[in-house]
Amino acid sequence: MSCDIDINLKVNIHEAALVRAYLFLQTKQDSYEFPSTRTVIIRKFIQNLDEQIEANLPKEDHPDEHRV
């Protein structure tokens, strides 16, 4: 089996945040200086989730930002 096979997974933003929080809890005690390969992969996945969550957050209209 090849590890070069990508998958696409569609979840809502709440599910993504829940999975992100769980993965963080499972790796927070792992070394940042000498992380295992597993931890590096999981942390990269967490970063990808962070980027997608942030990119898909609802845009808030801040009235103060429109003032001159």
Sequence and secondary structure as in RCSB ss.txt:
>XXXX:A:sequence
MSCDIDINLKVNIHEAALVRAYLFLQTKQDSYEFPSTRTVIIRKFIQNLDEQIEANLPKEDHPDEHRV
>XXXX:A:secstr
  S         HHHHHHHHHHHHHHHTTS SSS  HHHHHHHHHHHHHHHHHHHTS     GGGG  
